[in-house]
Amino acid sequence: MAANRSGFTLLEATLAMAVLAIAVTIMASSIGSASTVVTMTENEARVVQAMDNLLEEIQSSTFKQVKKYDETWHPVEGVDPIGDNSHVLDVIVREDQASVATITMRARWTDQDTPRDFSMTFYHVNRGG
């Protein structure tokens, strides 16, 4: 008469633990990746907000005052600049005509040891100022 056994065999228990270990590893990796994406998104939002603030400041200036922003550099709090620079944003102003200035803002920073770059160009028109 065969003994009536219930429970897991050693092989079944080993396979169950292996599946559980793989699942935990995948979950931990997903959490790490999500954390990296959140940090990168936060830094990008900080850079875009700083560019937007600077854009408003420049647009509220008269045409003659805009030239003072040429070749200026600006830090962005909480964002790491590339290399030994202390700034993330730089501004270049070029007067194309007597009444139009082309303003380029460029941001360069690092996220998770990866260089990031974003630039924006807009025009400032002399409306008598």
Secondary structure by P-SEA (a helix, b strand, c coil): cccccccccaaaaaaaaaaaaaaaaaaaaaaaaaaaaaaaaaaaaaaaaaaaaaaaaaaaccccccccccbbbbbbccccccccccccbbbbbbcccccbbbbbbbbbbbcccbbbbbbbbbbbbbccc
